[in-house]
Amino acid sequence: MNFEVGLGESGWDGGGALRAALGRTAEGLGLAPPEPDRQCGRLAQYVDAGSGRRVVVYPPGERCPTFRMHLQDNGTPLAGGRTADLAEAVRATTAWTSGGGLEETRARAPFIEFRPWALAHEREPFDAVELTWHIKLDRVHMPLHDGRTRPHALLTAAYAQPVLRRLMPVNSHFNLWFSTSAEQPRKARVGYGIRPYDEGLYGVRNRGELVARTETPEEAVAILVAVLPKGIRTAS
């Protein structure tokens, strides 16, 4: 692993150590990524203010012994990956913040991964509701959510319902509910909500009051759909 001469895994705890190592690596490669945010503690964060492109690099740790990266476009997480090579991390950062597309960035740094929806969104941007659905469904592939299959199963079951796919999905501690407003979802909440950790079952709730418990997410979603107002409008 290319953890930089003199720096083992335990050496990344110092403030700015990762940013300094990335800076030295970039200089050695003759690359010039944006100046990193100096207020990010152990992390290294690079932002191109003009395009809204952002890269976040996490140092190695107990759970992940390599460098982990997230690539965002105006707040939307589109790609990421893990690498043991600082040079690869710098190449990905420079490519992305300089305006390279997903495929171009991966060509320069092959460890970068993205889902098909991200490439489709890059080519023809989704509306806010569709984009939110894809982001939420994709979280199961992120390290933070490894193994949390029940919330993902609930989202998948809800997405299979055309009427719900037109509404804004909202999560709070993995509880799922819906709104007719993409901009102000809490002011336009509609129907019941579902809790995926209700004593091992799926709890259907109306403003916190338990309505039913089901064994499968599909059963819970069916109850939610059945009580939606007739002629419900699409979220906008």
Helices and strands as residue ranges (DSSP letters): G 9-13, H 17-29, E 44-48, E 53-58, E 67-73, E 76-83, H 86-97, H 102-108, H 116-123, H 128-138, G 139-141, G 143-145, H 149-159, H 162-165, E 168-172, E 175-179, G 185-188, E 189-198, E 201-206, E 209-214, H 217-226
